[in-house]
Each structure stands twice: as C-alpha cells, then as structure tokens.
Amino acid sequence: MASPVARENSRRAAVKKALDRHKIYVTAQSFSGGTYSARVLVDGEAYWVDEFRLAQLRQGLSPAELELTPAADD
C-alpha cells in the first residue's frame, strides 16, 4: 500500500502533466469526399489537420513535433 506522501506526489505529478499538455480547440470541421479535416487552435496558433493528426495532438504531441504549418488567415 502506498504511503500518503507517495499518493500526494503521484497526484501532483498527474496535475502537472495535465497542465503541461497543450490545450486543443477545434474551431471548424469539414467532411468532403470522404476526407475529414479540422481547423484547430493550439497555443494561439491555428492549424488544419486530418483525423490522424488531431488524434496525435490530443495524445500530447506538439505541432512542432508533427511538423504542422500554421493555417493561413481566412
């Protein structure tokens, strides 16, 4: 059984991990010709991504790690 200190340290680590994760906001979605795309906002920058890249962003990867290019302003 874990000690109270170990449990508290574990909780703090989980909170830190959640806070360090990028916030991802889906601002637009389209489904055309069998292809899904979403315009997402990550750390103030907009990107167009497919379903696979959106899943990777949600898993914690950064746009830089995925080599995403910022979306042009509409």
Secondary structure, DSSP 8 states (H G I E B T S, - for coil): ---HHHHHHHHHHHHHHHHHS--EEEEEEEEETTEEEEEEEETTEEEEEEHHHHHHHHTT--TTTTT-------
